[in-house]
Amino acid sequence: MLSEFALTPSIFDEASHTDKVAWCDQVRKLTFAMFPDTSAWPVIVSDLYAGSWSSQVEAYVESIQDHRAKKFCIELATRMRQRLVVRPDCGAWPSDDDAAWCREAIATHAVEPIDRIVSVRTTKDSSAHEFAIVRCIDEVEDAGFWHDINADASPRMVVAEQVQLLRKLCLHSEWVALINPYSFGMEQDFTVELIRIAMRRDTKFGKLKLEVHAKEPDGIDPTERTKKQQRVTSHMRGRIQPVLSVGNTAELYFWPKLLDRIIVAGHYVKLSDGTMRKSPRWGASMSHVAHRSEPDAVPTEWKLLRRDALDRWFREFVAESASDKPIPSLIQF
C-alpha cells in the first residue's frame, strides 16, 4: 500500500533531457500518480545517502532554465519534500555522478527493498546489467510501471501476507500505533506478527516505539475487570517481549470502547521548549485482519488514510493530549 521510490538526481537535471516536452510530460505524470489530488498519497521517496539526496536535487531544480520544466519540477520536488524518508548511506559520497547514485540506491535496496528505482535512459544504459532493476523515467507513461502502486489493497486473510503490507510504514517511522479492539484477543497473532516484522529493520533506521490499543476486558464488576486486564497484560507480555529488539519498547493500552482497526505511524518533533512530541505521517484503515492463515477466505479491504482522517485518529487515541488516554503497561526488551 505504501510504496517507496528512489529517483536519481538526473530526473531533475535539465542537461539529461534533450526533449523538453517529453520531460515535462514525464515529470507531470510522476507528480500526479505519486501524489494524487483525489486520494491518499501512495508513494514515499527515498532521501538517499542519509538525507543528502534532497539537497542535490534542490540544486538541479534551481538551475533549470526552461520555465515550463522548472515549474513542473518545483511542483514534484515540493510534494516529495512532504514524503521524504531518510535512507542510511551505504557507500562513498556519489557527488554529481548519476551512476553512483544508482549504485547507492541499489545498495540500500539490498538492505530494505525499494519498490522503484528510477533514472534516465543514459544512466541505465551505461551499465545495463548492473542496473537491471533500474526503471527509466520514459516508462512512467506506461500502465505497467504503476502496477501495484495503490492507496488501497485487498489482502488475503493470511497474517504473514497482511503484515507485509504494513512493513514499509513501520520501517520509516519512529513510533507506530495499532488500534484494534481485538489486539489482545482473537487477533493477537496479527498483533505479535506485526511487531515481529517491525522489529526486523536494520538498526541504522533507528529505534522504534510500538503502541497497541485494544478494548478492555468485559466485566461489570470493576475489580474483576481489573484482574482480567492484568491476566491479559501478563499473557501479551509473554508473547511480545521475545520479539522486541534491543532499545525498542511496546506499550499496551486498554480503552473502554474501540470499534475500528487503524494503524497510525510517524516521527517525533521538538517543540520550542525542547519537548519531544509525536507527529503523524501516515496510517491505514483495515476492515478486518486475519486470525490465522485462511487463504481461501474472502479478502478484506484496506486503504491508506487521507490527511484529515489520519489527524483525527491520531488526536483521538495516540497524541499525548488525547482525551482520557489510559495509562499504558510498558514492555521492554
C-alpha positions, 0 to 999 in steps of 0.5 A: 500500500505504501510504496517507496521510490528512489529517483536519481538526481538526473530526473531533475537535471535539465542537461539529461533531457534533450526533449523538453516536452517529453520531460515535462510530460514525464515529470507531470505524470510522476507528480500526479500518480505519486501524489494524487489530488483525489486520494491518499498519497501512495508513494514515499521517496527515498532521501538517499545517502542519509538525507543528502539526496534532497539537497542535490536535487534542490540544486538541479531544480534551481538551475533549470532554465526552461520555465515550463520544466522548472515549474513542473519540477518545483511542483514534484520536488515540493510534494516529495519534500512532504514524503521524504524518508531518510535512507542510511548511506551505504557507500562513498559520497556519489557527488554529481555522478548519476551512476553512483547514485544508482549504485547507492540506491541499489545498495540500500535496496539490498538492505530494505527493498525499494519498490522503484528505482528510477533514472534516465535512459543514459544512466541505465544504459551505461551499465545495463546489467548492473542496473537491471532493476533500474526503471527509466523515467520514459516508462512512467507513461506506461500502465505497467510501471504503476502496477501495484502502486495503490492507496488501497489493497485487498489482502488475503486473510493470511497474517504473514501476507497482511503484515507485509503490507504494513512493513514499509510504514513501520520501517520509516517511522519512529513510533507506530500505533495499532488500534484494534479492539481485538489486539489482545484477543482473537487477533493477537497473532496479527498483533505479535506478527506485526511487531515481529516484522517491525522489529526486523529493520536494520538498526541504522533506521533507528529505534522504534516505539510500538503502541497497541490499543485494544478494548478492555476486558468485559466485566461489570464488576470493576475489580474483576475487570481489573484482574482480567486486564492484568491476566491479559497484560501478563499473557501479551507480555509473554508473547511480545517481549521475545520479539522486541529488539534491543532499545525498542519498547511496546506499550499496551493500552486498554480503552473502554470502547474501540470499534475500528482497526487503524494503524497510525505511524510517524516521527517525533518533533521538538517543540520550542521548549525542547519537548519531544512530541509525536507527529503523524505521517501516515496510517491505514484503515483495515476492515478486518485482519486475519486470525490465522492463515485462511487463504481461501477466505474472502479478502478484506479491504484496506486503504491508506488514510487521507490527511484529515482522517489520519489527524483525527485518529491520531488526536483521538487515541495516540497524541499525548493530549488525547482525551482520557488516554489510559495509562499504558503497561510498558514492555521492554526488551 
